[in-house]
Each structure stands twice: as C-alpha cells, then as structure tokens.
Amino acid sequence: MVSGPSGVGKSSVIDGVLSSIDARFSVSATTRSPRRGEIDGEDYWFVDHEEFTELAGSGGMLEWAEYGGYRYGTPRAPVVETLKAGAHVVLDIENDGAHQVQRAHPGAVLVFLMPPSRDELERRLRARGDTSEADIERRLAVADEQMLDAREHYDHLVVNDDLESAISQVVSILEGPAIPGGDSAASPHTGSGAPTRSNTE
C-alpha cells in the first residue's frame, strides 16, 4: 500500500512503479458521483450507497472509510485474485485504511511517501492555485497526523524529493524480501503509509 499526504505526489510515484515492475493498481470503489473525465473501473468503481453497504457488510471490502459524506473502499476480490496470480498489488489509501488492510493481511507492506519538509508540502499545496486558505490549513493539520502515525506504524518511509529516486526506492521495496523492514533503499520501520504486498505472493 502506498500512502502519503495530499500534495506529496503519490500519483506520479505510483505511475512510475507500475511502469517498472509487474504490479497491478487496485481501483477503489466510491459512492460519490464521477467527476468530469473520470472513467468507471479506471479511476474508481462508482457504486451507490446500497451496493457499498452490501459489499462492506459481506466482507467484500478489504478496507473502507467515509470522507466528506462519501464512502471509499478497496474491493477485496480483485486484490485476492491478483495476489493468487503472483503479481504485486499497489493500493493508494489513507492511513486508517492501511491499518485495516494490515490487520487483515499482516504480510502487507506499508510505504508512506513523505514530503521533503512540511514547508515544501505547504508550497506544493499553494502552487495548485485551487485550494482555499482554510483547506490548506486543514490538509496540513491532517498531514501532520498522518506523518506522525506513519513514523510509528509503517514499514517504510520514502521521501519524495526526487521523483525517479522515490520510484526506485518503492520498486526496491516491492522486489525485496516480503518481510516488513527488510533490506531496501528506504528507511525501514520508522512508520509509513502504502504499497501493499502479501507474503502469499
């Protein structure tokens, strides 16, 4: 699983990882409506509240949470099928979801993408030009909590200062030993949030 604060550049790192090794990206399900340009089954699986509730209640979700009045979660079946086929599965999820997955699958590896500094994270958020001051402050506060949690509970921290270096470190983690904290280019077991790999691979 790969986690990280908003603005840390997760999408670019994950895209690079997926183009470098045999890994599949886990598409999340959500109850919100598609935004312009989003494709069902590629960006998200768009489902209604009843279907989501049924999936979650029947064990069909590896993890799920509610944000902004909408539910988001990881469908279990595609992840299990991919792992059985011997491929890596990469999940882009928040810390709470990462902990849910790790409890269900202790062999999962959690990687957290860290900003070079908090100041740089704030700069990146402001550079977007589409985020209000209140939302920036809220996101920074959430990021502080996520990074603290990552340092305490995640298997690897990867600083996303240089994109190619961050991609290389995550690839090394996925291709290395399936034991959290194994020999890799990233900082072992100092906390983190997300590529996920199971020992069943």
Legacy VTK file of the C-alpha trace (Angstrom):
# vtk DataFile Version 3.0
C-alpha trace
ASCII
DATASET POLYDATA
POINTS 201 float
0.000 0.000 0.000
1.230 3.475 -0.701
0.083 6.396 1.437
1.070 9.995 1.797
-0.305 13.465 2.459
-2.222 15.341 -0.172
0.288 17.203 -2.330
3.123 14.715 -1.877
2.871 13.448 -5.458
1.598 9.911 -4.873
0.092 9.520 -8.347
3.374 10.234 -10.138
5.293 7.781 -7.954
2.663 5.060 -8.320
2.540 5.520 -12.107
6.315 5.116 -12.219
6.225 1.986 -10.081
3.507 0.395 -12.200
5.508 1.023 -15.363
8.646 -0.506 -13.829
7.506 -3.865 -12.447
4.743 -6.449 -12.724
2.265 -4.788 -10.389
-1.434 -4.061 -10.569
-3.142 -0.988 -9.204
-6.165 -1.591 -7.006
-9.046 0.609 -8.153
-11.082 1.888 -5.210
-14.863 1.982 -5.006
-16.720 5.149 -4.029
-20.257 6.335 -3.533
-19.585 9.799 -4.939
-20.533 10.703 -8.498
-17.893 10.695 -11.267
-16.143 13.981 -11.927
-15.626 15.207 -15.460
-13.292 12.873 -17.319
-13.346 10.084 -14.728
-13.975 6.577 -16.064
-15.779 3.858 -14.152
-13.418 0.971 -13.477
-10.299 3.016 -14.181
-10.402 5.992 -11.812
-12.895 4.460 -9.373
-15.672 1.924 -9.285
-18.711 4.169 -8.857
-21.409 2.450 -6.799
-24.474 3.586 -4.884
-24.796 3.557 -1.088
-26.818 0.338 -1.040
-24.248 -1.605 -3.074
-21.377 -0.249 -0.997
-23.149 -1.164 2.252
-23.796 -4.674 0.959
-20.153 -5.137 -0.062
-18.821 -3.835 3.246
-21.269 -5.908 5.274
-20.487 -9.127 3.436
-16.708 -8.785 3.735
-16.324 -7.649 0.147
-14.158 -4.683 1.157
-10.584 -5.017 2.390
-10.910 -1.588 3.954
-13.214 1.377 3.760
-13.803 4.784 5.282
-16.064 7.789 4.913
-14.772 11.204 3.807
-16.857 14.274 3.124
-20.112 12.342 3.252
-18.982 9.726 0.712
-17.626 6.228 1.232
-14.383 4.956 -0.282
-13.055 1.424 -0.108
-10.906 -1.324 -1.641
-12.861 -4.234 -3.183
-11.414 -7.496 -1.842
-11.912 -9.858 -4.803
-9.618 -8.167 -7.375
-6.803 -7.896 -4.809
-7.047 -11.568 -3.823
-7.181 -12.695 -7.454
-4.085 -10.674 -8.356
-2.100 -11.975 -5.386
-3.036 -15.552 -6.268
-1.703 -14.902 -9.779
1.651 -13.967 -8.221
1.622 -10.247 -9.014
2.097 -7.279 -6.701
-0.939 -5.191 -5.785
-0.478 -1.489 -5.108
-3.113 0.320 -3.056
-3.254 4.110 -2.766
-5.103 4.559 0.521
-5.114 6.677 3.658
-3.606 5.629 6.988
-6.820 4.279 8.520
-7.379 2.045 5.515
-3.758 0.892 5.555
-4.144 -0.240 9.162
-7.336 -2.131 8.289
-5.549 -3.976 5.490
-2.552 -4.770 7.675
-4.796 -6.225 10.385
-6.486 -8.466 7.810
-3.230 -9.301 5.980
-0.213 -8.986 8.305
2.139 -9.632 5.366
1.112 -6.392 3.674
3.892 -3.833 3.334
3.077 -0.218 4.140
5.056 2.533 2.426
4.492 6.180 3.284
5.568 8.905 0.861
6.977 11.806 2.842
7.403 15.384 1.607
10.975 16.739 1.748
9.733 19.070 4.503
6.499 20.479 5.846
7.349 23.823 4.231
7.713 22.116 0.849
4.395 20.336 1.320
2.723 23.683 2.018
4.423 25.198 -1.033
3.123 22.396 -3.258
-0.410 22.785 -1.931
-0.352 26.534 -2.525
1.150 26.107 -6.001
-2.009 24.355 -7.134
-3.840 27.667 -7.020
-7.214 25.996 -6.491
-7.148 25.436 -2.726
-8.569 27.868 -0.188
-6.555 29.038 2.815
-8.872 27.151 5.163
-8.497 23.950 3.139
-4.703 24.299 3.051
-4.596 24.630 6.841
-6.921 21.625 7.213
-4.812 19.493 4.880
-1.599 20.443 6.652
-3.104 19.503 10.013
-4.213 16.137 8.601
-0.765 15.643 7.059
0.894 16.243 10.442
-1.246 13.473 11.968
-0.607 11.115 9.054
3.167 11.599 9.171
3.273 11.028 12.922
1.243 7.853 12.537
3.482 6.727 9.661
6.643 7.110 11.733
5.133 4.918 14.441
3.372 2.218 12.449
4.507 1.967 8.828
7.164 -0.341 7.428
8.970 2.131 5.158
9.265 5.877 4.693
10.207 7.201 1.252
10.952 10.900 0.870
9.535 12.167 -2.424
12.184 14.787 -3.110
13.341 13.414 -6.465
10.667 11.529 -8.445
12.952 8.939 -10.051
14.651 8.222 -6.731
11.293 7.774 -4.968
10.103 5.396 -7.689
13.340 3.403 -7.457
13.028 3.083 -3.675
9.436 1.850 -3.830
10.348 -0.652 -6.564
13.213 -1.911 -4.364
10.785 -2.425 -1.503
8.362 -4.397 -3.649
11.083 -6.522 -5.206
12.901 -7.099 -1.922
12.098 -9.537 0.895
8.394 -9.818 1.746
9.228 -9.110 5.393
8.437 -5.563 6.559
11.620 -3.681 7.329
13.667 -5.908 5.029
16.798 -4.676 3.248
15.769 -1.853 0.941
16.777 1.627 -0.112
14.064 3.197 2.031
14.083 3.803 5.772
12.882 0.576 7.425
10.171 0.502 10.045
10.044 4.116 11.037
6.437 4.496 10.022
4.706 4.835 6.660
1.678 4.528 4.518
1.309 2.324 1.481
2.463 -0.123 -1.486
0.939 -3.324 -0.266
2.341 -6.745 -0.717
1.305 -10.001 0.848
3.515 -12.940 1.822
1.190 -15.096 -0.277
2.710 -13.711 -3.484
LINES 1 202
201 0 1 2 3 4 5 6 7 8 9 10 11 12 13 14 15 16 17 18 19 20 21 22 23 24 25 26 27 28 29 30 31 32 33 34 35 36 37 38 39 40 41 42 43 44 45 46 47 48 49 50 51 52 53 54 55 56 57 58 59 60 61 62 63 64 65 66 67 68 69 70 71 72 73 74 75 76 77 78 79 80 81 82 83 84 85 86 87 88 89 90 91 92 93 94 95 96 97 98 99 100 101 102 103 104 105 106 107 108 109 110 111 112 113 114 115 116 117 118 119 120 121 122 123 124 125 126 127 128 129 130 131 132 133 134 135 136 137 138 139 140 141 142 143 144 145 146 147 148 149 150 151 152 153 154 155 156 157 158 159 160 161 162 163 164 165 166 167 168 169 170 171 172 173 174 175 176 177 178 179 180 181 182 183 184 185 186 187 188 189 190 191 192 193 194 195 196 197 198 199 200
